[in-house]
């Protein structure tokens, strides 16, 4: 039997004679597994990397049509091509085979050239689709890293803003303490208060570094993520720049702890990107009393997050394009990857939904996520 695991075929037929004949035809070129019912077929699918299924229509208990539906109901098997084999040649039977998810239909008695030809064709299509999906994943991963590198530059700028005031405070506190000591006026109480305030500032700077380190962490392990904490950390990373530009950040956060399963740091990337986009829109619009409003609510078993600004909104003619790769309104300064990757993270990685609406104030992004 051929050990080409890339092209492994599962044959399901209640006739052991048919199983033997088909297996003998296929095993010269492919690894072949055979069984007589859907339950055994599911066990084989769990154990082996199956590339194509040959499925008999007429079987006792659960026929081929229902078996196909069962297989397709499993997300990990739904892309596997299924070719039906049967002695029924009625048009209605053939139509039903395609309706339930089959890719082809072979009428018995089976001919070697027909089986091999159709199997070869559908395996080529399947393998090309897998290869294309893998390339798309590689491209998306590359774009994700490009977006992250771009955002890292913005975050470093944010941290520089966040550190400026504490560092100035620490420098002033140390200078005052040294001056008092030289003048003989530094009491134990003054020294203790100065050291305590310096310790608080050092802890704050350390927390900032930890937040940034968590963001750039390459570990993609799926972990339990507290949405409230993630919003807080994202705000901490963005707050100094917003304050420097006189942008008020308002929040309405549900107190109930909401948890999702997510790769480490990805949700923070989305929030920081939305805050930066809102900031840029507000600066471009030159609004008086600019603000960003962040909301988190629970709706049944889902978390609903919104990020709204009062920059006036996004023109209707480009609203459908804002999530496209390379689309940007920032000219040469923009990559167009931020919102594209935010959509990829929310919908592909977190199994959620992100969309945009214009309100009377401006643009409002909604994120809908399944919670634990």
C-alpha positions as CSV (number, residue, x, y, z in Angstrom):
1,X,0.0,0.0,0.0
2,X,1.3,3.5,-1.0
3,X,2.3,5.6,2.0
4,X,1.6,9.0,0.3
5,X,-0.2,10.6,3.2
6,X,-0.9,13.8,1.2
7,X,-3.3,11.8,-0.9
8,X,-5.1,9.4,1.4
9,X,-8.6,8.2,0.3
10,X,-11.4,6.9,2.4
11,X,-13.9,4.5,0.8
12,X,-17.3,4.0,2.5
13,X,-19.5,1.3,1.1
14,X,-21.7,-1.3,2.8
15,X,-20.6,-3.9,0.2
16,X,-17.3,-5.6,1.2
17,X,-16.9,-6.7,-2.4
18,X,-17.1,-3.2,-3.7
19,X,-14.7,-2.0,-0.9
20,X,-12.2,-4.6,-2.0
21,X,-12.5,-3.8,-5.7
22,X,-12.2,0.0,-5.2
23,X,-9.4,-0.3,-2.8
24,X,-7.4,-2.5,-5.2
25,X,-7.9,0.1,-7.9
26,X,-6.7,3.0,-5.8
27,X,-4.0,1.6,-3.6
28,X,-1.4,1.5,-6.4
29,X,-1.3,5.4,-6.2
30,X,-2.9,6.3,-2.9
31,X,-3.1,5.3,0.7
32,X,-6.6,3.8,1.0
33,X,-8.8,3.3,4.1
34,X,-12.1,1.4,3.9
35,X,-15.2,1.0,6.1
36,X,-18.9,0.1,5.8
37,X,-20.7,2.9,7.8
38,X,-20.5,6.5,8.9
39,X,-19.5,5.8,12.5
40,X,-16.4,3.9,11.4
41,X,-15.7,6.6,8.8
42,X,-15.7,9.3,11.5
43,X,-13.2,7.3,13.5
44,X,-10.9,7.0,10.5
45,X,-11.2,10.8,9.8
46,X,-10.1,11.5,13.4
47,X,-7.0,9.3,13.0
48,X,-5.8,10.0,9.5
49,X,-5.3,12.9,7.1
50,X,-7.9,12.1,4.5
51,X,-7.8,14.0,1.2
52,X,-10.9,12.6,-0.6
53,X,-13.9,10.4,0.2
54,X,-15.6,7.9,-2.1
55,X,-19.1,7.4,-0.6
56,X,-21.8,4.9,-1.5
57,X,-25.3,6.3,-1.6
58,X,-27.4,3.2,-0.8
59,X,-26.4,1.9,2.7
60,X,-28.5,0.6,5.5
61,X,-29.4,2.7,8.6
62,X,-27.7,5.9,7.4
63,X,-27.5,6.4,3.7
64,X,-24.7,8.3,1.8
65,X,-26.6,11.5,1.6
66,X,-27.1,11.7,5.4
67,X,-23.5,10.5,5.9
68,X,-22.3,13.3,3.7
69,X,-24.2,15.9,5.9
70,X,-22.7,14.4,9.0
71,X,-19.2,14.7,7.7
72,X,-19.7,18.2,6.4
73,X,-21.1,19.2,9.8
74,X,-17.6,18.8,11.3
75,X,-15.6,22.0,10.5
76,X,-12.4,20.1,10.2
77,X,-13.8,17.8,7.5
78,X,-16.1,20.1,5.5
79,X,-13.4,20.9,2.9
80,X,-12.7,17.3,2.1
81,X,-14.2,16.5,-1.4
82,X,-16.8,13.7,-1.5
83,X,-17.5,11.7,-4.6
84,X,-20.7,9.6,-4.5
85,X,-20.9,6.2,-6.1
86,X,-24.2,4.4,-6.8
87,X,-26.2,2.4,-9.3
88,X,-29.0,5.1,-9.3
89,X,-28.8,7.3,-12.4
90,X,-31.9,9.3,-11.9
91,X,-31.4,13.1,-12.3
92,X,-33.1,13.7,-8.9
93,X,-30.6,11.4,-7.1
94,X,-27.6,13.2,-8.8
95,X,-29.0,16.6,-7.9
96,X,-29.4,15.6,-4.3
97,X,-25.8,14.4,-4.2
98,X,-24.6,17.9,-5.1
99,X,-27.1,19.6,-2.8
100,X,-25.7,17.8,0.3
101,X,-22.1,18.7,-0.5
102,X,-20.8,16.2,-3.0
103,X,-18.3,17.3,-5.7
104,X,-18.9,14.5,-8.2
105,X,-21.1,11.4,-8.9
106,X,-20.0,8.0,-10.4
107,X,-22.6,5.6,-11.6
108,X,-22.0,1.8,-11.0
109,X,-20.7,-0.4,-12.4
110,X,-17.5,1.4,-11.7
111,X,-14.8,1.6,-14.4
112,X,-11.2,1.8,-13.5
113,X,-10.3,4.7,-15.9
114,X,-13.3,6.7,-14.7
115,X,-12.6,6.3,-11.0
116,X,-8.9,7.1,-11.4
117,X,-9.5,10.0,-13.6
118,X,-12.1,11.7,-11.4
119,X,-10.2,11.0,-8.2
120,X,-7.0,12.4,-9.8
121,X,-8.9,15.6,-10.9
122,X,-10.5,16.3,-7.5
123,X,-7.3,15.6,-5.6
124,X,-5.5,18.1,-7.8
125,X,-8.2,20.7,-7.1
126,X,-8.1,19.9,-3.3
127,X,-4.3,20.0,-3.1
128,X,-4.3,23.3,-5.0
129,X,-6.9,24.8,-2.7
130,X,-4.9,23.7,0.4
131,X,-1.7,25.2,-1.1
132,X,-3.5,28.4,-1.8
133,X,-4.9,28.5,1.7
134,X,-1.5,28.0,3.1
135,X,-0.1,30.8,1.0
136,X,-2.9,33.1,2.1
137,X,-2.1,32.3,5.7
138,X,1.6,33.1,5.1
139,X,0.6,36.4,3.4
140,X,-1.8,37.3,6.3
141,X,0.9,36.5,8.8
142,X,3.3,38.7,7.0
143,X,0.8,41.5,6.8
144,X,0.0,41.0,10.5
145,X,3.7,41.4,11.4
146,X,4.0,44.5,9.1
147,X,1.1,46.0,10.9
148,X,2.5,45.2,14.3
149,X,5.9,46.8,13.4
150,X,4.1,49.9,12.3
151,X,2.1,50.0,15.5
152,X,5.2,49.4,17.6
153,X,6.6,52.7,16.3
154,X,3.4,54.4,17.4
155,X,3.4,52.7,20.8
156,X,7.1,53.7,21.4
157,X,6.0,57.2,20.8
158,X,3.1,56.7,23.2
159,X,5.4,55.4,25.9
160,X,7.8,58.3,25.4
161,X,4.9,60.6,26.1
162,X,3.8,58.5,29.1
163,X,7.3,58.5,30.6
164,X,8.1,62.3,30.1
165,X,6.0,63.5,33.0
166,X,7.0,60.8,35.6
167,X,10.7,61.2,34.6
168,X,10.4,65.0,35.0
169,X,8.8,64.5,38.4
170,X,11.4,62.0,39.5
171,X,14.2,64.4,38.4
172,X,12.6,67.3,40.3
173,X,12.0,65.2,43.4
174,X,15.7,64.0,43.5
175,X,16.9,67.6,42.9
176,X,14.7,69.0,45.7
177,X,15.8,66.2,48.1
178,X,19.5,66.9,47.3
179,X,19.1,70.6,47.8
180,X,17.3,70.1,51.1
181,X,20.1,67.7,52.2
182,X,22.8,70.3,51.3
183,X,20.9,72.9,53.3
184,X,20.5,70.6,56.2
185,X,16.7,70.7,55.9
186,X,16.0,67.1,54.7
187,X,14.0,65.4,57.5
188,X,13.4,61.6,57.7
189,X,9.8,62.3,56.9
190,X,10.7,64.2,53.8
191,X,13.1,61.5,52.7
192,X,10.5,58.8,53.3
193,X,7.8,60.7,51.3
194,X,10.2,61.3,48.4
195,X,11.3,57.7,48.3
196,X,7.6,56.5,48.4
197,X,6.6,58.8,45.5
198,X,9.7,57.7,43.5
199,X,8.8,54.1,44.1
200,X,5.2,54.7,42.8
201,X,6.6,56.3,39.6
202,X,9.1,53.5,39.1
203,X,6.3,51.0,39.4
204,X,4.2,52.9,36.9
205,X,7.1,52.9,34.4
206,X,7.6,49.2,35.0
207,X,3.9,48.5,34.3
208,X,4.1,50.5,31.1
209,X,7.1,48.3,29.9
210,X,5.2,45.2,30.9
211,X,2.2,46.3,28.9
212,X,4.3,47.0,25.8
213,X,6.2,43.7,26.2
214,X,3.0,41.8,26.3
215,X,1.9,43.5,23.1
216,X,5.1,42.6,21.2
217,X,5.1,39.0,22.6
218,X,5.2,36.5,19.7
219,X,3.7,33.7,21.8
220,X,0.4,32.8,20.0
221,X,-0.8,30.5,22.7
222,X,-4.6,30.7,23.2
223,X,-5.3,32.0,26.7
224,X,-8.2,33.4,28.7
225,X,-8.3,37.1,28.1
226,X,-10.2,39.6,30.3
227,X,-11.8,42.1,27.9
228,X,-12.0,44.9,30.6
229,X,-8.3,44.5,31.4
230,X,-7.4,44.5,27.7
231,X,-9.3,47.7,27.2
232,X,-7.6,49.3,30.2
233,X,-4.1,48.2,29.0
234,X,-4.9,49.6,25.5
235,X,-6.0,52.9,27.0
236,X,-2.9,53.1,29.1
237,X,-0.8,52.7,26.0
238,X,-2.6,55.4,24.2
239,X,-3.6,57.9,26.9
240,X,-0.5,60.2,26.9
241,X,-0.7,60.9,23.2
242,X,-4.5,61.5,23.4
243,X,-3.9,63.9,26.3
244,X,-1.1,65.8,24.5
245,X,-3.6,66.3,21.6
246,X,-6.3,67.4,24.1
247,X,-8.5,64.4,23.1
248,X,-10.9,63.3,25.9
249,X,-11.3,59.5,26.2
250,X,-14.6,58.5,27.8
251,X,-15.6,55.0,28.7
252,X,-18.7,53.0,29.7
253,X,-17.6,49.5,30.8
254,X,-19.9,46.8,32.1
255,X,-18.7,45.7,35.6
256,X,-19.3,42.0,34.9
257,X,-16.0,40.2,34.0
258,X,-16.1,39.2,30.4
259,X,-13.6,36.5,29.2
260,X,-12.7,35.3,25.7
261,X,-10.2,32.8,24.4
262,X,-7.7,34.5,22.3
263,X,-4.0,34.5,21.2
264,X,-1.8,36.6,23.5
265,X,-1.8,40.3,22.7
266,X,-4.0,40.3,19.6
267,X,-7.0,42.1,21.0
268,X,-4.8,44.8,22.4
269,X,-3.5,45.3,18.9
270,X,-7.1,45.9,17.6
271,X,-8.0,48.4,20.3
272,X,-4.8,50.4,20.0
273,X,-5.3,50.6,16.3
274,X,-8.9,51.8,16.6
275,X,-7.7,54.5,19.2
276,X,-5.0,55.7,16.8
277,X,-7.3,55.8,13.9
278,X,-9.8,57.9,15.9
279,X,-7.0,60.2,17.0
280,X,-5.8,60.7,13.4
281,X,-9.4,61.4,12.3
282,X,-9.9,64.0,15.0
283,X,-6.7,65.8,14.3
284,X,-7.4,65.8,10.6
285,X,-10.9,67.2,11.3
286,X,-9.6,69.8,13.7
287,X,-12.6,69.4,15.9
288,X,-13.2,71.5,19.0
289,X,-13.6,69.4,22.2
290,X,-12.5,66.2,20.4
291,X,-13.4,62.9,22.2
292,X,-13.3,59.1,21.8
293,X,-16.0,57.0,23.5
294,X,-15.3,53.4,24.4
295,X,-18.2,51.1,25.4
296,X,-18.3,47.5,26.5
297,X,-21.7,45.7,27.0
298,X,-22.8,42.1,27.4
299,X,-25.5,40.8,25.1
300,X,-26.5,37.2,25.9
301,X,-23.3,35.2,25.4
302,X,-21.4,37.9,23.5
303,X,-19.4,40.9,24.3
304,X,-20.2,44.1,22.3
305,X,-17.5,46.7,22.2
306,X,-17.8,50.0,20.4
307,X,-15.2,52.8,19.7
308,X,-16.8,56.1,18.6
309,X,-15.3,59.5,17.8
310,X,-16.7,62.9,17.0
311,X,-14.6,63.6,13.9
312,X,-17.7,63.8,11.6
313,X,-17.7,60.2,10.1
314,X,-16.4,58.4,7.1
315,X,-17.6,59.3,3.5
316,X,-20.1,56.7,2.3
317,X,-18.2,56.0,-0.9
318,X,-15.2,54.6,1.1
319,X,-16.9,53.0,4.0
320,X,-16.9,49.6,2.3
321,X,-13.2,49.9,1.5
322,X,-11.8,50.8,5.0
323,X,-11.1,47.1,5.9
324,X,-9.4,46.4,2.6
325,X,-5.7,45.7,2.5
326,X,-3.6,48.7,1.4
327,X,-6.6,51.1,1.6
328,X,-5.6,54.2,3.5
329,X,-6.8,57.8,3.8
330,X,-3.4,58.9,5.2
331,X,-1.5,59.2,2.0
332,X,2.2,58.1,2.0
333,X,2.1,58.0,5.9
334,X,-0.4,55.2,5.9
335,X,0.0,51.5,5.2
336,X,-3.6,50.6,5.0
337,X,-2.9,47.4,7.0
338,X,-4.3,48.5,10.4
339,X,-8.0,48.0,9.9
340,X,-7.4,45.1,7.5
341,X,-5.5,43.2,10.1
342,X,-8.0,44.2,12.9
343,X,-10.7,42.6,10.8
344,X,-8.5,39.5,10.3
345,X,-7.8,39.2,14.0
346,X,-11.5,39.7,15.1
347,X,-13.1,37.5,12.4
348,X,-10.5,34.8,11.7
349,X,-8.7,34.5,15.0
350,X,-11.3,35.4,17.5
351,X,-14.4,34.2,15.6
352,X,-16.1,37.5,16.0
353,X,-17.4,40.3,13.9
354,X,-16.2,43.9,13.3
355,X,-18.2,46.5,11.4
356,X,-18.5,50.3,11.0
357,X,-21.4,52.8,11.1
358,X,-21.6,56.6,10.9
359,X,-23.4,58.3,13.8
360,X,-24.4,61.9,14.2
361,X,-21.0,62.4,15.8
362,X,-18.6,60.5,13.7
363,X,-17.4,57.0,12.9
364,X,-18.4,54.1,15.3
365,X,-16.7,50.8,15.1
366,X,-18.4,47.8,16.6
367,X,-16.8,44.5,17.7
368,X,-18.9,41.5,18.6
369,X,-17.1,38.6,20.3
370,X,-18.2,35.2,21.8
371,X,-17.5,35.0,25.5
372,X,-16.8,32.1,27.7
